[in-house]
Amino acid sequence: MQRSVDEPIQKSLVSSVKNACANADLLIFSDFNYGCLHQNVVDQLVEIATKNKMRIVADSQSSSQIGDISRFKNADLITPTEREARLALRNTEDGLVVIAQSVCLSAEAKSVTLKLGEQGVLLHGRWGKDWETDQIPALNSAPHDVAGAGDCLLVATSMAMTVGANMWESGLLGSLAAAIQVGRVGNTPITQNELLHELAE
């Protein structure tokens, strides 16, 4: 079990992010579950971002460590894999739409992009009283290297959403970014020109 970073480091982290929030529109949590993001830190950062009217997006990976996406409350978007969502819910039986809605409710999130690997992504969110769902297939049918694909999807989707794209538009841009990333070997940042080229295809 990983222990959390010491309290002075937690305070320093919160202070640094608080200062940065004055000139930011988006806060992304990308938690690898090695002890950096103590629950107290998460709660304080969410409160700071909310006060600054920032968008909040969270991703909590369960690869070498076991994460829990539902601990990032009140996010505009969460982006777990199907496995991560099922782990958080302790649910291995229900279908994808039920899992997506349940993890949204558990995390008190506005929407979820559920990553399905070679099946693409499931988009699920609540607008007013209605839940809406759609699926975008994987946009690269011959991946070379999946390293960094989730991060590209996370960042591109989040940035698009922050500047006003709807669930489908931001999900498509995120999926395109992931498709570019898996089409080459190595975790190399994608460029604006690469994304524009894919959009023009």
C-alpha positions as CSV (number, residue, x, y, z in Angstrom):
1,M,0.0,0.0,0.0
2,Q,1.3,3.4,-1.0
3,R,1.6,6.1,1.7
4,S,0.6,9.7,1.0
5,V,3.2,12.4,0.8
6,D,3.9,14.3,4.0
7,E,1.6,17.2,5.0
8,P,4.2,20.0,4.2
9,I,4.4,18.7,0.7
10,Q,0.6,18.5,0.5
11,K,0.3,22.1,1.6
12,S,3.0,23.2,-0.9
13,L,1.2,21.4,-3.7
14,V,-2.1,23.1,-2.9
15,S,-0.5,26.5,-2.6
16,S,1.2,26.1,-6.0
17,V,-2.0,25.0,-7.8
18,K,-3.9,27.8,-6.1
19,N,-1.5,30.4,-7.5
20,A,-1.7,28.9,-10.9
21,C,-5.5,28.8,-10.9
22,A,-5.7,32.6,-11.1
23,N,-4.7,32.3,-14.8
24,A,-6.2,29.0,-15.7
25,D,-9.5,27.7,-17.0
26,L,-9.0,24.0,-16.5
27,L,-7.8,21.7,-13.8
28,I,-6.9,18.1,-14.8
29,F,-6.2,15.4,-12.2
30,S,-4.2,12.6,-13.7
31,D,-3.7,10.3,-10.7
32,F,-1.4,7.3,-10.9
33,N,-2.1,6.5,-7.3
34,Y,1.4,6.7,-5.9
35,G,0.5,8.9,-2.9
36,C,0.7,12.4,-4.3
37,L,-3.0,13.2,-4.3
38,H,-4.1,12.7,-0.8
39,Q,-7.9,13.0,-0.5
40,N,-7.5,16.3,1.5
41,V,-5.4,17.7,-1.4
42,V,-8.0,16.6,-4.0
43,D,-10.9,18.2,-2.0
44,Q,-9.0,21.4,-1.5
45,L,-8.1,21.7,-5.2
46,V,-11.6,20.9,-6.3
47,E,-12.9,23.7,-4.0
48,I,-10.3,26.1,-5.4
49,A,-11.1,25.3,-9.0
50,T,-14.8,25.6,-8.3
51,K,-14.4,29.0,-6.8
52,N,-12.4,30.1,-9.8
53,K,-15.1,28.8,-12.1
54,M,-12.7,26.3,-13.8
55,R,-13.5,23.1,-15.6
56,I,-12.5,20.0,-13.6
57,V,-11.5,16.7,-15.3
58,A,-10.2,13.6,-13.5
59,D,-8.5,10.4,-14.5
60,S,-7.4,7.8,-12.0
61,Q,-5.4,4.9,-13.3
62,S,-5.5,1.4,-12.1
63,S,-2.5,-0.3,-13.7
64,S,0.3,-1.0,-11.2
65,Q,-1.8,0.5,-8.4
66,I,-5.6,0.4,-7.7
67,G,-7.3,3.8,-8.1
68,D,-10.8,5.0,-7.4
69,I,-12.2,7.6,-9.9
70,S,-15.2,8.2,-7.7
71,R,-13.1,10.1,-5.1
72,F,-12.8,13.1,-7.5
73,K,-16.1,14.7,-6.7
74,N,-18.0,17.2,-8.8
75,A,-15.8,17.0,-11.9
76,D,-17.2,18.1,-15.3
77,L,-15.7,15.0,-16.8
78,I,-14.1,11.7,-15.7
79,T,-12.3,9.4,-18.0
80,P,-11.9,5.9,-16.6
81,T,-11.4,2.7,-18.5
82,E,-14.2,0.2,-18.3
83,R,-12.0,-1.8,-15.8
84,E,-11.4,1.3,-13.6
85,A,-15.1,2.1,-13.5
86,R,-16.0,-1.4,-12.6
87,L,-13.3,-1.5,-9.9
88,A,-14.6,1.8,-8.4
89,L,-18.2,0.4,-8.4
90,R,-17.3,-3.2,-7.5
91,N,-19.6,-4.2,-10.4
92,T,-18.6,-6.8,-13.0
93,E,-22.0,-7.6,-14.3
94,D,-24.0,-4.6,-15.5
95,G,-23.8,-3.3,-19.1
96,L,-21.7,-0.3,-20.2
97,V,-24.5,2.3,-20.0
98,V,-25.4,1.3,-16.5
99,I,-21.7,1.4,-15.5
100,A,-21.2,4.8,-17.1
101,Q,-24.2,6.3,-15.3
102,S,-23.4,4.6,-12.0
103,V,-19.8,5.9,-12.0
104,C,-21.1,9.4,-12.9
105,L,-23.5,9.3,-9.9
106,S,-20.9,7.8,-7.6
107,A,-18.4,10.6,-8.5
108,E,-21.1,13.3,-8.7
109,A,-19.6,14.0,-12.2
110,K,-21.4,15.8,-15.0
111,S,-20.2,13.4,-17.7
112,V,-18.0,10.4,-18.4
113,T,-15.9,9.3,-21.3
114,L,-15.6,5.5,-20.7
115,K,-12.5,4.2,-22.5
116,L,-13.1,0.8,-24.1
117,G,-9.7,0.1,-25.8
118,E,-10.2,-1.2,-29.3
119,Q,-13.9,-0.6,-29.1
120,G,-13.4,3.2,-28.8
121,V,-15.2,5.3,-26.1
122,L,-18.6,5.5,-24.6
123,L,-19.8,9.1,-23.9
124,H,-22.4,9.5,-21.2
125,G,-23.6,12.7,-19.5
126,R,-26.5,14.5,-17.9
127,W,-28.0,17.7,-19.3
128,G,-31.0,18.9,-17.3
129,K,-33.1,15.9,-16.3
130,D,-32.0,13.7,-19.2
131,W,-29.0,11.3,-19.6
132,E,-27.5,11.1,-23.1
133,T,-25.2,8.4,-24.4
134,D,-23.2,7.8,-27.6
135,Q,-20.3,5.7,-28.7
136,I,-17.3,6.7,-30.9
137,P,-15.5,3.7,-32.4
138,A,-11.7,3.5,-32.2
139,L,-10.4,5.7,-35.1
140,N,-7.2,3.8,-35.7
141,S,-7.8,0.1,-36.6
142,A,-4.0,-0.7,-36.7
143,P,-2.4,0.7,-33.6
144,H,1.4,0.5,-33.3
145,D,1.9,1.5,-29.7
146,V,-0.8,2.4,-27.2
147,A,1.5,4.3,-24.8
148,G,0.1,7.8,-24.2
149,A,-3.2,7.2,-25.9
150,G,-5.3,7.7,-22.8
151,D,-3.4,10.9,-21.9
152,C,-3.9,12.3,-25.4
153,L,-7.6,11.6,-25.2
154,L,-7.8,13.1,-21.7
155,V,-6.1,16.4,-22.6
156,A,-7.7,16.9,-26.0
157,T,-11.2,16.1,-24.7
158,S,-10.7,18.4,-21.7
159,M,-9.4,21.3,-23.7
160,A,-12.1,21.1,-26.3
161,M,-14.8,21.0,-23.6
162,T,-13.2,24.0,-21.8
163,V,-13.5,26.2,-24.9
164,G,-17.2,25.2,-25.4
165,A,-17.3,22.0,-27.4
166,N,-20.2,19.7,-26.5
167,M,-19.8,16.1,-25.4
168,W,-19.7,14.7,-28.9
169,E,-17.3,17.3,-30.4
170,S,-14.9,17.0,-27.5
171,G,-15.1,13.2,-27.5
172,L,-14.3,13.2,-31.2
173,L,-11.3,15.4,-30.8
174,G,-10.1,13.3,-28.0
175,S,-10.5,10.1,-30.0
176,L,-8.7,11.7,-32.9
177,A,-5.8,12.6,-30.7
178,A,-5.7,9.1,-29.3
179,A,-5.7,7.7,-32.8
180,I,-2.7,9.8,-33.8
181,Q,-0.8,8.7,-30.7
182,V,-1.3,5.0,-31.3
183,G,-0.3,5.3,-34.9
184,R,3.3,5.7,-34.0
185,V,5.9,4.2,-31.7
186,G,6.8,6.1,-28.5
187,N,4.9,8.5,-26.3
188,T,5.5,11.8,-28.2
189,P,3.2,14.8,-27.8
190,I,1.0,15.4,-30.8
191,T,0.9,18.7,-32.6
192,Q,-1.8,21.0,-33.6
193,N,-1.0,20.4,-37.3
194,E,-1.3,16.7,-36.8
195,L,-4.8,17.1,-35.3
196,L,-5.9,19.5,-38.1
197,H,-4.6,17.1,-40.7
198,E,-6.7,14.2,-39.2
199,L,-9.8,16.5,-39.1
200,A,-9.4,17.3,-42.8
201,E,-9.2,13.6,-43.8
